[in-house]
Amino acid sequence: MADLILAAPEIFLICAICVVLLTDVFLPADKTIVTYSLALLSLVGTAAMTAYFSVGETVIGFGGSFIADSAGSVLKTFAYLMVAICFLYSRDYLERAGLLRGEFFVLGLFGLLGIMVIISGHSLLTLYLGLELLSLSLYALVAFNRDSGICAEAAMKYFVLGAIASGTLLYGISFLYGVTGTVELQALGQYFREPDALSLPLLLGLTFIIVGIAFKFGAVPFHMWLPDVYQGAPTPVTLYVGSAPKIAAFALTWRVLADGLLGLHESWADMLAVLAILSLGIGSIVAIAQSNLKRMLAYSTISHVGFILMGFIAGTEDGLRASMFYTLTYVIMAAGAFGMIILLSRRGFEAENLEDFKGLNARNPWFAFVMLMIMFSMAGVPPFVGFYAKVVVLESLLATDMFWLAGSAVFFTVIGAFYYLRVVWYMYFVDPLNEESLEAATDFRVVLSVNGLALLVLGIFPGVLLNLCARVLS
Amino acid sequence: MEAVYLGIVLSPLLAALIVGLGGRLISRPTAHWVTIIGVLASFLLSLLVLKDLIVDGAQVYNGTVYHWATIGNLSMEIGFLVDHLTALMVSVVTLISLAVHIYTIGYMKEDPGYQRFFSYISLFTFAMLMLVMSNNFLQLFFGWEAVGVVSYLLIGFWYKRQAAIFASLKAFLVNRVGDFGFLLGIAALLWATGSLDYKQVFDDAERLSGVSITVFSGVDWSILSLACICLFVGAMAKSAQMPLHIWLPDSMEGPTPISALIHAATMVTAGIFMVARMSPLFEFSETALSLILVIGATTAFFAGLLGIVQDDIKRVVAYSTVSQLGYMTVALGVSAYSAGIFHLATHAFFKALLFLAAGSVIMAMHHEQNIKKMGGLRRYMPITYWSALIGTLALIGFPGFSGFFSKDALIEAVHVSTAVSARYAYWCLLGGVFITALYSFRMFFLVFHGEARTELSGKKTPKESPIVMTVPLIILAVFSVVIGWPTIGPLLFGDFFADSLRVLDHHDVLGMVGTEFHGPTIFIAHSMMSSPVVYLAGAGSLTAWFFYLKRPDLRDLIKQRIRLLHHVLVNKYYFDYLNEVFLLPRVRQAANFLWHFGDENIIDGRLVNGSARTIASVSSVIRNMQSGYLYHYAFSMIIGLAVLVGWMVLRT
């Protein structure tokens, strides 16, 4: 019974999903708004459950395969928030595109359940289960617009490549199990505390697991799916893929590498370093050549992933804190960026090209400013929060004397600044292609404004979130 | 007292901000009332500080009021050092500023930029006070640059006049040269001592005098001398010492009140003040002191010569300023810092007086500035006449006037000095006395005596200036007469500056002069008997009287005889010509080279755009890897996996 209380939010959510699903089945097609409201309600309920049952201390249950701790609660809360924002931004768009169907929300909630399981997973198998739940929901979501060829193509690629990655991950887990005889992270951690625990099969297992993780993150060279999926999926789905699952990816890496396999730090840190540098480089450079904003943001994601990985490389508590801070702030930025694309889109028209942002300042100065805040924050311009996110990561690297890593991170950041600033340039210094004013629901406008301003507020008071990360991780 | 110090500095700033940013809300009367009250408050508070130090014997204040930033071990602060030197400077600055503020009401009455002008001069007062009250080099530099900026704004105040724009630009550029040296000097001190705080740097001075650095291989310089010379280069530009004096005469394009305030009484003395403030450093560098001595002496004599051939009333006074600044510099060069500061203070009064009187004349003559077209103005403007006479007498050093005490003591100090070039300096200064009297009375006679050389009747009849202009004249005239009497004793031979200025025992020339000092009256008598100064001044005045009132016809004859010299003087020793013909084309060439080759080609072309182009091309190559084919993607994953596995296997 005590175990069940640990998983109360998850249990509540799955019950809620069943209710939403069943309600949606019996609703007429034009009443999907009810499903939408119910989905948001379930999120609120789950958040309440998380707050109510959060114990404040670390408890491990279900025979060592499930963990409830305050860091998990914070990550989950952010995930709820991101999914809620995603639903909010999407409703209008889906309605206009004729895609407003209950499945979107149900799949989104299922994905969230997967994310929660990953965050709380404390054995390799639990983590794998969560990952599969999340991935399957995402495949379906990407293919959501069934009639669109490009959607189907993206979903197909994602599915096949994801299957390879899952297989790789599972294969790596089997190696670990073969050597150590356990899949529980606590027991694994215990095992690696022994000296001379390192062996070739272990390293092979580790490598396969890292490939699986890198695929989830979209780190180079396992990033190929990412641009195609970001571009092919309907923008609300891209928003979903680009935000909450990153939190899961962070949790996965943290639980497996920085927690369970900390004994192998030297080996995985080197691999992550290579992946991080490659991601930063490819992400920053190739984004320059993109004319499609969603694709550009995909490459931008890849370079941000490089930063998140860098936090892990230090292997210190500060590094972990930096990674978490970076992840949380990044998902806020990403949500805002895709929110802006949704805002500019109209019926039958995706505002996904850079050109569509031309002269936005003349059309709507406020949202041009919101986009400016998002772009500046992504580029790492003070006083926006993206600047501090980069600073704490670099600090953690410098504290462990990894100067060349920090140096190359700065180098690629400078290159990356170009394509973010190009968007700003388009908005402020180029004449608009059309003079149409923007139309969007009030709730959407308000949330998007708050989303943008949050970057500024968090940038001025970065201590609040930083201290929160430090407190829950220690 | 901290609040008082802050009040002194901030009240002019506040007034300047209110008037400057108030726009149309500020009427003309409001503009001058607000700024005058600001400066008046500043002046009264500075008197309070002076009383506190002299009468109540308060301790010297040296403290930080605001911590601005810390970079590494370097702390950047805003702080005040209030000792006797500061208190004296602050009082002089605020008093002159107050007089000029009042005078401006009359002088700028018709000007459309009335509010702007008041805002600027208040802002200038703030900057100057920041400069003199600073207790660290950073704030000193701030004040230094701030007065420079306001000076630039005010010279170009009439921004529609081509000449004014040119002059302001020239002043700014010449001062940049000096500022560069000044900044290098500060940097050298920072490098050597690791601090920007006066006290810490001064405490380190003795040790530094033994430290040398290698400038080029084989050339070792004393770091202290290097720093002092660099600092003095800054002072040369700000205090218009040759060859960086060229901006000051041109700066007369600005309105006359600021010529009085900035380009005669206060800002141009910042260099003198700075060297005196740094006396604990300069004392340990014979090299720097010798350089100062030579530069000052040369300036004192040769700038004075130029005053004789000028026809513009303000330019005559301007060259006189350059020459008098040379006197002060000489005093610094022989370690008679207090004599330099004393002359600075008396000069501030009588030179401001002369400028304001000149302004009054210019007003009366309807903005005619050529003294050759004036004459006989004595009858029309008695107050201006008498105050100009007092100013002139003070300037040439008529016994009993303030200028007499400061100049005579200064020359006496040079006389007894054993420094290397003291002989040269002494003769330059003596010659300067004659010349000063000559050009001063030349101007005086041409303006006020003799026959009017232009039509002065009807509408053009000159009128005495309004009361707001004559009252400052009278105040300054009174000070010009009396200020020397009570101050010479304590300032020069007493211990007024004991804790502010540092003089090594074997440099103490004033101490030697002081053994014969027994009160101002005896000082006058003594100097009448033993020094040629008074007689030289008298001779200069007589010469002026002879050639400009008695036998004006002889002037052309002499001009013929010394045609070559006259030519050189009229062309101001060809400084401007040399700059324009030799220096400027080279600088322009270098700048063009750096622009086209360095900036456009290397930095923009190769580094900025070149790297951008490279990255763009790399980018378009790499994006081709994203072929869109699923099997390519899967293949890249497998390759990645294989490489990682291979790497791990090889590592074990």
Interface residues (C-beta under 8 A of the other chain):
Chain A: M156 K157 V160 L161 I164 A165 T168 L198 L200 L203 L204 L206 T207 F208 I210 V211 F215 P221 F222 M224 W225 P227 D228 S267 M271 V274 I282 I285 V286 A287 I288 A289 Q290 I415 F418
Chain B: A612 I615 A616 V618 S619 S620 I622 R623 Q626 G628 L630 H632 Y633 A634 S636 M637 I638 I639 G640 L641 L644 V645 W647 M648 V649 R651 T652
